[in-house]
Amino acid sequence: MLSVIEKVAPDMFETLKRRYHILKQIQKSSPIGRRSLAGRLGFTERVLRSEVDILRKQSLIQISSAGMECTPLGIETFRQLERLMGQHIKTKDQETRLANRLKISHCVIVPGDSDKDSFILEDIGHAAVKALDFLLPEGKNVIAVMGGTTMVEVAHAMDEKFGEARQLLYVPARGGLGESVDIQANVIAETMARKSGGKSRALYAPEHVRSDTYSLLSEEPEIKETLQLVENASLVLYSIGSAFEMAERRGMKKETLKLLKNQNAVAEAFGEFVNPQGEIVYKLSRIGLQSSQMDRIPHLVAVAGGRHKAEAIEAYVKTVPPHTWLVTDEAAASQILNGDTPLKN
C-alpha cells in the first residue's frame, strides 16, 4: 500500500512518514515537551507545532503541562501505521543489503514472485520506469534498450509523464531480426517511444552473425550511425536471462547446449553466457552493444525477477560495472540473500 502511495502521491507519503515518526517518538518518550521532541526528531519548532496541532485535532495525542502523550486512539493508530511503515522500512533495508551483496549501486525490490503471479512482472515494469525517471535528467536522453519479455513489460509501463521535459530517443541495443517480433529490441524501442512521446531508431540487422559478417555489417552507414548512438547512450536498459532458457529460445545447436552444460553456464545477457563465478564461458558474435562498452555509459539498469532467476542475476551481476541498478522482485532477492528462506528482518 505504501509503495502505491509513494508513487501516486509522494508529498502525502512524506507527510505520513513525518507524522509516523512524531507518534513513534511521543509513544516512546511520553510525556514529552515540544522543544525536546523537535530536538530528537531534527524538526524546527514551527514545523513540529503545525504537525502536533493536526494530530491533536484528530484526537491522536493530548497535551498537558507535563507534555504530549498519545491517546488510546493514537496508540492504536500508531500500531497500525507501524505495521505498514515497518514493512516499507524493511524493504528499503533489504534493497541496501542486496546492493551490498551484489556490489552494485542500488537495488529496487518489488513485493511478490513474478514466477507465480504475472501481475508482479507488471509491477517490476513500473518500478523500472520509476528508476529511469529518477536517473535521467531533463533534456535530451538516448536510451539503449535490449529485447525480451521483461523489456516488453517495461515498455508497457511507459507513459507521457515520463517523457515530460525530456527529449527521448530510444535505440535498440542489439539486432533482432529472426526472433519473435513482439520481443525484438526494435519493436520495444518503438513502443517505448510511442508511449512516452519520444522517438525511436531501428537497427535492421540480425543479432547473431559470423565474425566476418560482423565487420561488414558494422560499416553499413545506417547500422554504423545507430551503433554510435547506442555507444553514446545516456542509459542502457536490459534484462538477465537463465542460460538454458535463452539458449533454447535462440534455437542454439545441441553441441552448443552440451558445451554450456559442461561449462556450468547459468546466466546470459549481451550474448554472454556466464557460470556462477561470473566467468564468461561462451560468447556469441553479435551486432549491438558489447558489455565491454558499458563502463562508459552513465546509467545502467538491469531488470529481472522471479525466484528461478536468482542464480542468473547473482552470477551475471558479477560482470557488470558498479554503477549498475537492479530492479527485481522479493522472491529473487530472498533467494540471493537467504537461500530458500523468506527475507529476514
C-alpha positions, 0 to 999 in steps of 0.5 A: 500500500505504501509503495502505491502511495509513494508513487501516486502521491509522494508529498502525502507519503512524506507527510505520513512518514513525518507524522509516523515518526512524531507518534513513534517518538511521543509513544516512546518518550511520553510525556514529552515537551515540544522543544525536546521532541523537535530536538530528537526528531531534527524538526524546527519548532514551527514545523513540529507545532503545525504537525502536533496541532493536526494530530491533536485535532484528530484526537491522536495525542493530548497535551498537558503541562507535563507534555504530549502523550498519545491517546488510546486512539493514537496508540492504536493508530500508531500500531497500525501505521507501524505495521505498514511503515515497518514493512516499507522500512524493511524493504528499503533495508533489504534493497541496501543489503542486496546492493551490498551483496551484489556490489552494485549501486542500488537495488529496487525490490518489488513485493511478490514472485513474478514466477507465480503471479504475472501481475508482479512482472507488471509491477517490476515494469513500473518500478523500472520506469520509476528508476529511469525517471529518477536517473535521467535528467531533463533534456535530451536522453538516448536510451539503449534498450535490449529485447525480451519479455521483461523489456516488453513489460517495461515498455508497457509501463511507459507513459507521457509523464515520463517523457515530460521535459525530456527529449527521448530517443530510444535505440535498440541495443542489439539486432533482432531480426529472426526472433519473435517480433513482439520481443525484438529490441526494435519493436520495444524501442518503438513502443517505448517511444510511442508511449512516452512521446519520444522517438525511436531508431531501428537497427535492421540487422540480425543479432547473431552473425559470423565474425566476418559478417560482423565487420561488414555489417558494422560499416553499413552507414545506417547500422554504423550511425545507430551503433554510435548512438547506442555507444553514446547512450545516456542509459542502457536498459536490459534484462538477465536471462537463465542460460538454458532458457535463452539458449533454447529460445535462440534455437542454439545447436545441441553441441552448443547446449552440451558445451554450456552444460559442461561449462556450468553456464547459468546466466546470459545477457549481451550474448554472454553466457556466464557460470556462477563465478561470473566467468564468461564461458561462451560468447556469441558474435553479435551486432549491438552493444558489447558489455565491454562498452558499458563502463562508459555509459552513465546509467545502467539498469538491469531488470529481472525477477522471479525466484528461478532467476536468482542464480542468473542475476547473482552470477551475471551481476558479477560482470557488470560495472558498479554503477549498475541498478537492479530492479527485481522482485522479493522472491529473487532477492530472498533467494540471493540473500537467504537461500530458500528462506523468506527475507529476514528482518 
